[in-house]
Each structure stands twice: as structure tokens, then as C-alpha cells.
């Protein structure tokens, strides 16, 4: 809640966090009317603040194509009390006028990745991808198709699409709808803020029990990406992609094409392939839940981004004629491990000879 403001009505609050040496917009509330010099937003967001040192809040109004800022304030990160898992309530003074009340709660990346059970037996969240596609009799989860189609319909020029967080309440409402009534979810998605739709898609992939690139293949993808020989890297990573379970593979290809379409509008939405790979990489390419997986994922985060970036840069024709159309999965796996293990072993042998 912002108080002490003597400005125009119908304003919103934008949240920016410093990232890679610059302040990046991470969230924006819905506009609200100013009443009795108060703005009551009552909205929550999930924002990644790892490594961040400062958060900035802006009270803004959109006028035609221009954003006017009426008040701003900064908060130093990280908040020490948050590391203890507590909720912290504080008041931030704004300049040149007013103040805003904030409530923080910190979750580790491992806690964010922890999977919640689906809300109903017919739910799709936290359910294995194969089970969802089998139940829906569809190659790609209907939730994924609906979100992608909605974003391509009205979100391609939205600044910060997939980077700016959606309002948690809107994301939760969409999640409940997809877990209980798909037709209702379709209608709701068409009327919900586009950043919430984008947030739902990221949340779906983040909460898959087995990641899109699968925990079984996780280390192979990381090792393959780190190969120095470009030809060996190509052969290993493409073979790994082809070896994924069919529902994972088809969803991968569908998502790759969508993210490429988003990046084609980077002049308007400011989301390049690099930005999209940074947002999606850790959600798609990650280890499963096991002891030490949080540390492993943190150490490999740049490789996770790199693996996704590799496939986003790959020409579409490289996976238009996928081997799964003509080769059995068991045969592919035999070929895959023969290729990747030999490449990694040869490179390690070569490196050891150079050192000696």
C-alpha cells in the first residue's frame, strides 16, 4: 500500500532489480485508483533476487506510449532477516513524496523447485508430462499450447514478456482453472494479464516432476555442451535431444519455435534469445530432486542456459526431420550413449595428454 501521494489516479507500481549491472523490470501491479491519497495494490510476485544488491520501486502512470514516474524508492538487498525464512514487513520512503508498505519472504531455488501435488486427480500441474499427454490424447500439453497461443496473439510486443513477473493471484487462479476445468481455463487465459499467462507457463515447466530435458539426461546435456570440439558437441547434443521421451521431445521443439518467434520481436519486447535462454534454461535443464541437486544446479546454471541457447540457435530444419519419426527409442539410446560417452572420454584423454 502506498500512502501520502498527491498525484493522478489509476497508477501502478513497477518493481526493478539490478541484474548484470543494470536495473531490470521484474514485476508490475495492475493499475489502481487513488483514493484518499492512498493506493492499495495488495498483489504479490515471485522474483529472482539471487546476486541482486538493490531493488527499486516506481509509482507510474501510462500515458499513450509514455510512462510517467511520480515517485520512486530503493531498497538494499539482500534483506538479512529473509535468510532465516521469516516474513519481513517494512515501510519504504518514496521520493519526492509518499511511502509504500512491503512484505518480503525468501525461498531458496530448491524450495521454489519443490513440487506441489495437483489440485485434482484430473490436474496437470506436478504431473509427469507423459501422463498429461496420454490423458489428454494430445502430443503437447494443452496448457502449453494455450499459453503459447495466447502470448503469440497478444504478448509478442509486450516489453519484458517472460521476464516481468505476473501477479501471483492471477497465476494461481489460472493454475487452479487448468487443474480443474480446461474450457474455463481457456476463457480465463484470454482475459488475464499476459504476464500472468507467461508466468503460468514458466511455473508449469518449473514444477514438472521430471524436467523437460529429463533428470536422466541432465548430466549428459551438461557434459555434451562443455565439449570443445564443435562437431562432437553438435553430434552429442542433437543425439541427446532425439533420445528424449516422445512427449518431451515434441514439447521441446514446440517451445523452441515459440521462443524464436518471441525473439524475432526483440526490438519491441526487449527479449532476445539470450534473455529467453536465461529465463527458461534453469527451468527446463535441471537435475531431478535428489541429495545435492540444488548445489549441482547452482554450479551449472550457465551451462543450463547454454544448452537451451544452443538449441534456440539451431536451424529449425535440424529438428524438423527428427529421428523419432523413424527410429525406436531403444535404438536411439544405444546410439546416443555410444556417441556421447566416446566423445567425452576422447576429450578427457586428449586434455590429460596436453597437461602431461
C-alpha angles and dihedrals in degrees: 000000000000119000139182094041120145101185142102121309127248101051135155135209119236121200120209128185127191111250127173091351098312138082111255125192110245105169145006130195124225113265116268134189121255110242124178090346090302134113115200109197101162092183133134133207138190107228129177108232100165107141093004120135103185141030123198128199122203126191104211146170125205114228113183104304094338130089116213118201115211101175138006141183138179133220125196118235145250100039103218095216091057093069088068090061095248128139109245123203118196142160120234120203115226129212131261090004145353137020137245131217116226134187118201130192123177126215126181117236088252091056091049090053093050108115124237120208118257114266093237139015087255092051126125103201117097089006120124112265093235091055092051096049091044092051093045092042087227132122093227127032110268090228090060093048093047094050093045093048092048092050092047089049099052112355107060094099096036109122111243096008107181090009099065111072121237122229108278093226091056092046091049092049090053092047092052090049094052090047093053114020122016096191091053089047092054091053093045093049090055091057101037126098107274093233089060090052090051090046091052092054092051090047092051092055093041092055099046108126088224112032120242091255087042128239089246091064097034099103092041091055091049093047092045092051091051094056110119096209106084093208092050090047092051094048094046099046096043090048089050092051091051091050095060118110110276097252091049092047096050092045090050093053092046091051093045091056092047094050090049089053090051091050091052086069094049092123088066105028097034090225111127124181088264092054092047093048089050091053098042104029098081091045095051104031107047140120120260124252108292139122111296094011093120092056092044092051092048093051092049099043095114090049090050089055090044094053092054091043089054092057094043089056092047114105111255092238088066089073099025090087098041119183091233086077091068110011130071117242093240092055091048092052091052090051092044098055092042090055101040100040092048093049094049092045093049092049092050090049091049092049093049091052091052092051093049 
